Amino acid sequence: MHFFPDIPDSSRLYGVVDGAHNVTMAHLLGSHKRAVFVARDDSRMAQMASSLAFLLPEIPVISLPAWDCLPYDRVSPHSSVVSERVACLSALVKNSFPESCIICLLYTSP
């Protein structure tokens, strides 16, 4: 059974129903091998990462977490967030994973 139409190479998908994000991304990654998902919040980012790891275990998921502090804040970001962001960005610069899904957040909620 074929649920999805053919998706062109330079496509932007938006307006997908909340329950269908994971399956839609898995279908997109099955045909395009690289995609970017912009999550609304931390829980949706974690949900997408875990569901893609289940649906497509052969394709690595690269997560770019949001900063855990506001700009010009006196508190520095947590070291785990900094190291996760540096690892993600260095993997992207080196093109370590030509077939991958990059998951990032739209903004940091205060």
DSSP file (Angstrom, degrees, kcal/mol; ACC not computed):
  #  RESIDUE AA STRUCTURE BP1 BP2  ACC     N-H-->O    O-->H-N    N-H-->O    O-->H-N    TCO  KAPPA ALPHA  PHI   PSI    X-CA   Y-CA   Z-CA
    1    1 A M              0   0    0      0, 0.0     2,-0.6     0, 0.0     0, 0.0   0.000 360.0 360.0 360.0 135.2    0.0    0.0    0.0
    2    2 A H        +     0   0    0      1,-0.1     0, 0.0     0, 0.0     0, 0.0  -0.910 360.0 166.9-112.2 108.5    1.4    3.4   -1.0
    3    3 A F        +     0   0    0     -2,-0.6    -1,-0.1     2,-0.1     0, 0.0   0.717  58.6  62.2 -93.2 -23.4    0.4    6.2    1.4
    4    4 A F  S    S-     0   0    0      1,-0.0     3,-0.1     3,-0.0     2,-0.1  -0.830  74.5-130.3-111.3 141.2    2.7    9.0    0.3
    5    5 A P        -     0   0    0      0, 0.0     2,-0.2     0, 0.0    -2,-0.1  -0.350  49.3 -77.4 -74.0 167.3    3.1   10.7   -3.0
    6    6 A D        -     0   0    0     -2,-0.1     0, 0.0     1,-0.1     0, 0.0  -0.493  47.9-142.4 -66.7 133.9    6.5   11.0   -4.5
    7    7 A I        -     0   0    0     -2,-0.2     4,-0.1    -3,-0.1    -1,-0.1  -0.875  15.0-124.9-102.5 126.0    8.5   13.8   -2.8
    8    8 A P        -     0   0    0      0, 0.0     3,-0.5     0, 0.0    -1,-0.0  -0.205  25.2-108.7 -66.6 163.0   10.7   16.0   -5.0
    9    9 A D  S    S+     0   0    0      1,-0.3     2,-1.1    23,-0.0    -2,-0.0   0.898 114.0  43.6 -61.7 -44.4   14.4   16.3   -4.1
   10   10 A S  S    S+     0   0    0      2,-0.0     2,-0.3     0, 0.0    -1,-0.3  -0.609  88.9 145.1-102.1  73.7   14.2   19.9   -3.0
   11   11 A S        -     0   0    0     -2,-1.1     2,-0.5    -3,-0.5    -4,-0.0  -0.811  38.6-157.6-116.1 152.2   11.1   19.7   -0.9
   12   12 A R        -     0   0    0     -2,-0.3     2,-0.5     2,-0.0    -2,-0.0  -0.994  12.9-159.1-124.5 123.0    9.9   21.3    2.3
   13   13 A L        +     0   0    0     -2,-0.5     2,-0.3     3,-0.0     3,-0.1  -0.888  22.9 154.2-104.2 131.0    7.2   19.5    4.2
   14   14 A Y        +     0   0    0     -2,-0.5    -2,-0.0     1,-0.1     0, 0.0  -0.973  49.5  44.8-148.6 160.1    5.0   21.5    6.6
   15   15 A G        +     0   0    0     -2,-0.3     2,-0.2     1,-0.3    -1,-0.1   0.687  68.7 159.5  78.4  18.2    1.6   21.2    8.0
   16   16 A V        -     0   0    0      1,-0.1    -1,-0.3    -3,-0.1     5,-0.1  -0.547  50.5-101.3 -73.8 138.4    1.9   17.4    8.7
   17   17 A V    >   -     0   0    0     -2,-0.2     3,-1.9     1,-0.1     4,-0.5  -0.291  33.6-113.7 -59.7 143.5   -0.5   16.1   11.3
   18   18 A D  G >  S+     0   0    0      1,-0.3     3,-0.9     2,-0.2     4,-0.3   0.837 113.5  50.1 -53.0 -41.7    1.1   15.7   14.7
   19   19 A G  G 3  S+     0   0    0      1,-0.2     4,-0.3     2,-0.1    -1,-0.3   0.637 107.9  54.8 -74.1 -12.1    0.8   11.9   14.8
   20   20 A A  G <> S+     0   0    0     -3,-1.9     4,-2.3     1,-0.1    -1,-0.2   0.390  75.8  96.0-104.4   2.8    2.3   11.5   11.3
   21   21 A H  H <> S+     0   0    0     -3,-0.9     4,-2.5    -4,-0.5     5,-0.2   0.931  86.4  47.4 -56.8 -47.3    5.6   13.3   11.7
   22   22 A N  H  > S+     0   0    0     -4,-0.3     4,-2.1     1,-0.2    -1,-0.2   0.915 114.8  43.2 -66.0 -45.3    7.6   10.2   12.5
   23   23 A V  H  > S+     0   0    0     -4,-0.3     4,-2.3     2,-0.2    -1,-0.2   0.877 113.5  52.9 -69.6 -37.0    6.3    8.1    9.7
   24   24 A T  H  X S+     0   0    0     -4,-2.3     4,-2.4     2,-0.2    -2,-0.2   0.917 110.5  46.9 -64.6 -43.2    6.6   10.9    7.2
   25   25 A M  H  X S+     0   0    0     -4,-2.5     4,-2.7    -5,-0.2     5,-0.2   0.890 110.8  52.4 -65.9 -38.2   10.2   11.5    8.1
   26   26 A A  H  X S+     0   0    0     -4,-2.1     4,-1.6    -5,-0.2    -2,-0.2   0.908 111.3  47.0 -63.9 -40.4   11.0    7.8    7.9
   27   27 A H  H  X S+     0   0    0     -4,-2.3     4,-1.0     2,-0.2    -2,-0.2   0.913 112.6  49.7 -65.5 -42.3    9.4    7.8    4.4
   28   28 A L  H >X S+     0   0    0     -4,-2.4     4,-2.4     1,-0.2     3,-0.5   0.903 111.6  48.1 -63.2 -42.1   11.4   10.8    3.4
   29   29 A L  H 3X S+     0   0    0     -4,-2.7     4,-1.2     1,-0.2    -1,-0.2   0.794 103.7  62.5 -70.4 -27.5   14.6    9.4    4.7
   30   30 A G  H 3< S+     0   0    0     -4,-1.6    -1,-0.2    -5,-0.2    -2,-0.2   0.814 118.1  26.5 -66.3 -28.8   13.9    6.1    2.8
   31   31 A S  H << S+     0   0    0     -4,-1.0    -2,-0.2    -3,-0.5    -1,-0.2   0.700 132.2  33.0-106.2 -23.2   14.0    7.9   -0.5
   32   32 A H  H  < S-     0   0    0     -4,-2.4    -3,-0.2    -5,-0.2    -2,-0.1   0.662  79.5-149.0-111.0 -20.2   16.3   11.0    0.1
   33   33 A K  S  < S+     0   0    0     -4,-1.2    67,-1.1    -5,-0.4     2,-0.3   0.281  76.3  58.7  69.1  -9.8   18.8    9.7    2.7
   34   34 A R  E     +a  100   0A   0     65,-0.2     2,-0.3    -6,-0.2    67,-0.2  -0.953  60.5 154.5-149.0 132.6   19.3   13.1    4.3
   35   35 A A  E     -a  101   0A   0     65,-1.4    67,-2.7    -2,-0.3     2,-0.4  -0.979  30.8-137.2-151.3 158.7   16.7   15.3    5.9
   36   36 A V  E     -a  102   0A   0     -2,-0.3     2,-0.5    65,-0.2    67,-0.2  -0.986  14.6-165.9-121.5 130.3   16.4   18.1    8.5
   37   37 A F  E     -a  103   0A   0     65,-3.0    67,-2.4    -2,-0.4     2,-0.7  -0.977   7.2-155.6-117.1 124.0   13.6   18.1   11.1
   38   38 A V  E     -a  104   0A   0     -2,-0.5    67,-0.2    65,-0.2     2,-0.2  -0.883  18.0-153.2-100.3 111.7   12.9   21.3   13.1
   39   39 A A  E     -a  105   0A   0     65,-3.5    67,-1.8    -2,-0.7    68,-0.2  -0.474  16.1-138.7 -86.4 155.5   11.2   20.3   16.3
   40   40 A R  S    S-     0   0    0     65,-0.2     2,-0.3     1,-0.2    67,-0.2   0.823  80.5  -8.2 -80.4 -34.2    8.9   22.6   18.3
   41   41 A D  S  > S-     0   0    0     65,-0.1     4,-1.8     1,-0.1    -1,-0.2  -0.913  79.7 -86.3-154.3 178.2   10.3   21.7   21.7
   42   42 A D  H  > S+     0   0    0     -2,-0.3     4,-2.5     1,-0.2     5,-0.2   0.874 120.7  52.9 -62.0 -40.6   12.6   19.3   23.5
   43   43 A S  H  > S+     0   0    0      1,-0.2     4,-2.3     2,-0.2    -1,-0.2   0.891 109.6  48.0 -67.3 -37.8   10.1   16.5   24.0
   44   44 A R  H  > S+     0   0    0      2,-0.2     4,-2.2     1,-0.2    -1,-0.2   0.854 111.1  52.2 -69.2 -33.3    9.2   16.4   20.3
   45   45 A M  H  X S+     0   0    0     -4,-1.8     4,-2.2     2,-0.2    -2,-0.2   0.928 112.0  45.0 -66.0 -44.6   12.9   16.3   19.4
   46   46 A A  H  X S+     0   0    0     -4,-2.5     4,-2.3     1,-0.2    -2,-0.2   0.881 112.6  52.0 -66.5 -38.1   13.5   13.4   21.7
   47   47 A Q  H  X S+     0   0    0     -4,-2.3     4,-2.3    -5,-0.2    -1,-0.2   0.906 110.8  47.5 -64.9 -41.6   10.4   11.6   20.4
   48   48 A M  H  X S+     0   0    0     -4,-2.2     4,-2.4     2,-0.2     5,-0.2   0.907 111.7  50.7 -66.4 -41.4   11.5   12.0   16.8
   49   49 A A  H  X S+     0   0    0     -4,-2.2     4,-1.8     1,-0.2    -2,-0.2   0.919 113.5  44.3 -63.4 -43.5   15.0   10.8   17.6
   50   50 A S  H  X S+     0   0    0     -4,-2.3     4,-1.3     2,-0.2    -1,-0.2   0.886 114.4  48.4 -71.3 -37.3   13.8    7.7   19.3
   51   51 A S  H  X S+     0   0    0     -4,-2.3     4,-2.9     2,-0.2     5,-0.2   0.883 111.9  49.0 -71.7 -35.8   11.1    6.8   16.7
   52   52 A L  H  X S+     0   0    0     -4,-2.4     4,-2.7     2,-0.2     7,-0.2   0.863 107.9  54.9 -69.3 -34.2   13.6    7.2   13.8
   53   53 A A  H  < S+     0   0    0     -4,-1.8    -1,-0.2    -5,-0.2    -2,-0.2   0.837 114.4  41.9 -64.6 -30.9   16.1    5.0   15.7
   54   54 A F  H  < S+     0   0    0     -4,-1.3    -2,-0.2     2,-0.1    -1,-0.2   0.913 120.7  39.6 -79.3 -45.6   13.4    2.4   15.8
   55   55 A L  H  < S+     0   0    0     -4,-2.9    -3,-0.2     1,-0.3    -2,-0.2   0.878 133.3  19.6 -74.8 -38.7   12.0    2.8   12.3
   56   56 A L    ><  +     0   0    0     -4,-2.7     3,-1.3    -5,-0.2    -1,-0.3  -0.669  65.5 167.1-131.9  77.0   15.3    3.3   10.5
   57   57 A P  T 3  S+     0   0    0      0, 0.0    -1,-0.1     0, 0.0    -4,-0.1   0.713  74.7  62.2 -68.2 -17.7   18.2    1.9   12.7
   58   58 A E  T 3  S+     0   0    0      2,-0.1    -5,-0.1     1,-0.0    -2,-0.0   0.659  91.6  73.4 -82.0 -14.9   20.7    2.1    9.8
   59   59 A I  S <  S-     0   0    0     -3,-1.3    41,-0.2    -7,-0.2    -3,-0.1  -0.884  83.9-130.1-102.8 121.2   20.4    5.9    9.4
   60   60 A P        -     0   0    0      0, 0.0    41,-2.0     0, 0.0     2,-0.5  -0.378  12.4-141.4 -70.5 146.9   22.1    7.9   12.1
   61   61 A V  E     -b  101   0A   0     39,-0.2     2,-0.6    -2,-0.1    41,-0.2  -0.943  10.7-160.6-109.9 123.4   20.2   10.7   13.8
   62   62 A I  E     -b  102   0A   0     39,-3.1    41,-3.0    -2,-0.5     2,-0.5  -0.919   9.0-159.3-106.8 117.8   22.2   13.8   14.6
   63   63 A S  E     -b  103   0A   0     -2,-0.6    41,-0.2    39,-0.2    25,-0.2  -0.840  10.6-166.0-103.5 132.0   20.6   16.0   17.3
   64   64 A L  E     -b  104   0A   0     39,-3.2    41,-0.8    -2,-0.5    21,-0.1  -0.884  20.0-154.7-112.7  96.2   21.4   19.7   17.7
   65   65 A P        -     0   0    0      0, 0.0     2,-0.1     0, 0.0     3,-0.1  -0.290  17.6-108.9 -72.5 156.7   20.0   20.7   21.1
   66   66 A A        -     0   0    0      1,-0.1     2,-0.1    41,-0.1    19,-0.1  -0.393  42.0 -89.9 -76.4 159.2   19.0   24.3   21.9
   67   67 A W        -     0   0    0      1,-0.1    -1,-0.1    -2,-0.1    40,-0.0  -0.415  27.5-141.3 -65.0 146.6   21.0   26.4   24.2
   68   68 A D  S    S+     0   0    0     10,-0.1     2,-0.3    -2,-0.1    -1,-0.1   0.163  80.9  54.5 -98.1  19.0   19.8   26.1   27.8
   69   69 A C  S    S-     0   0    0      9,-0.1    -2,-0.1     4,-0.0     3,-0.1  -0.954  85.5-107.7-142.7 163.2   20.3   29.8   28.5
   70   70 A L    >   -     0   0    0     -2,-0.3     3,-1.6     1,-0.1     5,-0.1  -0.534  47.0 -85.9 -88.6 157.0   19.2   33.0   27.0
   71   71 A P  T 3  S+     0   0    0      0, 0.0    -1,-0.1     0, 0.0     3,-0.1  -0.343 115.4  14.7 -60.3 143.8   21.5   35.3   25.0
   72   72 A Y  T 3  S+     0   0    0      1,-0.2     2,-0.2    -3,-0.1    -2,-0.0   0.703  92.8 150.1  61.8  22.9   23.4   37.8   27.2
   73   73 A D    <   -     0   0    0     -3,-1.6    -1,-0.2     2,-0.2    -4,-0.0  -0.549  52.4-133.5 -80.8 150.3   22.5   35.7   30.2
   74   74 A R  S    S+     0   0    0     -2,-0.2     2,-0.4    -3,-0.1    -1,-0.1   0.647  86.1  81.9 -79.1 -13.8   25.0   35.7   33.1
   75   75 A V  S    S-     0   0    0     -5,-0.1    -2,-0.2     1,-0.0     3,-0.1  -0.783  80.1-131.0 -94.5 133.0   24.8   31.9   33.4
   76   76 A S        -     0   0    0     -2,-0.4     3,-0.1     1,-0.1    -2,-0.1  -0.426  32.5 -94.9 -76.2 155.3   26.9   29.8   31.0
   77   77 A P        -     0   0    0      0, 0.0    -1,-0.1     0, 0.0   -10,-0.1  -0.346  50.4 -90.0 -67.4 154.4   25.3   27.0   29.1
   78   78 A H     >  -     0   0    0      1,-0.1     4,-2.0    -3,-0.1     3,-0.4  -0.343  32.0-124.2 -65.2 144.4   25.6   23.5   30.6
   79   79 A S  H  > S+     0   0    0      1,-0.2     4,-2.5     2,-0.2     5,-0.2   0.812 109.1  56.8 -64.2 -31.0   28.7   21.6   29.5
   80   80 A S  H  > S+     0   0    0      2,-0.2     4,-2.0     1,-0.2    -1,-0.2   0.884 107.7  48.1 -68.1 -36.4   26.7   18.6   28.2
   81   81 A V  H  > S+     0   0    0     -3,-0.4     4,-2.3     2,-0.2    -2,-0.2   0.915 112.6  48.9 -68.1 -42.5   24.7   20.9   25.9
   82   82 A V  H  X S+     0   0    0     -4,-2.0     4,-2.4     1,-0.2    -2,-0.2   0.929 112.8  46.9 -62.5 -45.7   27.9   22.6   24.6
   83   83 A S  H  X S+     0   0    0     -4,-2.5     4,-2.3     1,-0.2    -1,-0.2   0.872 112.1  50.4 -67.3 -36.1   29.6   19.2   23.9
   84   84 A E  H  X S+     0   0    0     -4,-2.0     4,-2.0     2,-0.2    -1,-0.2   0.896 112.4  47.0 -67.2 -39.8   26.5   17.8   22.2
   85   85 A R  H  X S+     0   0    0     -4,-2.3     4,-2.7     2,-0.2     5,-0.2   0.903 112.6  49.0 -67.6 -41.1   26.3   20.9   19.9
   86   86 A V  H  X S+     0   0    0     -4,-2.4     4,-2.5     2,-0.2     5,-0.2   0.906 111.3  49.9 -65.3 -41.2   30.0   20.8   19.1
   87   87 A A  H  X S+     0   0    0     -4,-2.3     4,-1.8     2,-0.2    -1,-0.2   0.906 113.1  47.1 -63.6 -41.3   29.8   17.1   18.3
   88   88 A C  H  X S+     0   0    0     -4,-2.0     4,-1.8     2,-0.2    -2,-0.2   0.946 114.5  45.0 -65.1 -49.0   26.8   17.7   16.0
   89   89 A L  H  X S+     0   0    0     -4,-2.7     4,-2.2     1,-0.2    -2,-0.2   0.866 112.5  50.9 -67.8 -35.7   28.3   20.6   14.2
   90   90 A S  H  X S+     0   0    0     -4,-2.5     4,-2.3    -5,-0.2    -1,-0.2   0.868 108.7  52.1 -69.5 -34.0   31.7   19.0   13.7
   91   91 A A  H  X>S+     0   0    0     -4,-1.8     5,-2.1    -5,-0.2     4,-0.7   0.868 111.1  48.3 -66.4 -35.3   30.0   15.9   12.3
   92   92 A L  H  <5S+     0   0    0     -4,-1.8    -2,-0.2     3,-0.2     3,-0.2   0.893 111.9  48.2 -70.6 -39.4   28.2   18.1    9.8
   93   93 A V  H  <5S+     0   0    0     -4,-2.2    -2,-0.2     1,-0.2    -1,-0.2   0.905 115.9  43.5 -67.4 -41.2   31.4   20.0    8.8
   94   94 A K  H  <5S-     0   0    0     -4,-2.3    -1,-0.2    -5,-0.2    -2,-0.2   0.609 103.7-132.7 -77.6 -11.5   33.3   16.7    8.3
   95   95 A N  T  <5 +     0   0    0     -4,-0.7    -3,-0.2    -3,-0.2    -4,-0.1   0.912  46.4 161.7  56.0  45.2   30.3   15.2    6.5
   96   96 A S      < +     0   0    0     -5,-2.1     3,-0.1     1,-0.3    -4,-0.1   0.805  66.2  39.5 -64.9 -31.7   30.8   12.1    8.7
   97   97 A F        +     0   0    0     -6,-0.5    -1,-0.3     1,-0.1    -2,-0.1  -0.814  60.6 175.9-124.1  89.6   27.3   10.8    8.0
   98   98 A P  S    S+     0   0    0      0, 0.0     2,-0.7     0, 0.0    -1,-0.1   0.808  82.5  50.4 -65.1 -26.8   26.2   11.4    4.3
   99   99 A E  S    S+     0   0    0     -3,-0.1     2,-0.3   -65,-0.1   -65,-0.2  -0.908  89.5 117.3-109.6 103.6   23.0    9.5    5.1
  100  100 A S  E     -a   34   0A   0    -67,-1.1   -65,-1.4    -2,-0.7     2,-0.5  -0.969  58.0-123.3-157.8 168.5   21.5   11.0    8.2
  101  101 A C  E     -ab  35  61A   0    -41,-2.0   -39,-3.1    -2,-0.3     2,-0.5  -0.993  22.7-154.1-121.2 125.3   18.7   12.9    9.8
  102  102 A I  E     -ab  36  62A   0    -67,-2.7   -65,-3.0    -2,-0.5     2,-0.5  -0.879   9.8-167.9-101.5 126.1   19.5   16.2   11.5
  103  103 A I  E     +ab  37  63A   0    -41,-3.0   -39,-3.2    -2,-0.5     2,-0.3  -0.960  15.3 162.2-116.2 126.5   17.0   17.2   14.3
  104  104 A C  E     -ab  38  64A   0    -67,-2.4   -65,-3.5    -2,-0.5     2,-0.3  -0.891  34.2-109.6-137.4 168.6   17.2   20.7   15.7
  105  105 A L  E     -a   39   0A   0    -41,-0.8   -65,-0.2    -2,-0.3     3,-0.1  -0.721  14.5-137.2-100.8 150.9   15.0   23.0   17.8
  106  106 A L  S    S-     0   0    0    -67,-1.8     2,-0.3    -2,-0.3    -1,-0.1   0.920  78.7 -25.8 -71.2 -45.1   13.3   26.1   16.5
  107  107 A Y        -     0   0    0    -67,-0.2     2,-0.5   -68,-0.2    -1,-0.3  -0.966  66.4 -95.9-159.8 169.3   14.1   28.2   19.5
  108  108 A T        -     0   0    0     -2,-0.3   -40,-0.1    -3,-0.1   -67,-0.0  -0.834  34.6-136.5 -95.5 128.5   14.8   28.1   23.2
  109  109 A S              0   0    0     -2,-0.5   -68,-0.0     1,-0.1   -39,-0.0  -0.701 360.0 360.0 -84.2 135.1   11.9   28.6   25.5
  110  110 A P              0   0    0      0, 0.0    -1,-0.1     0, 0.0   -40,-0.1   0.496 360.0 360.0 -70.3 360.0   12.7   30.9   28.4
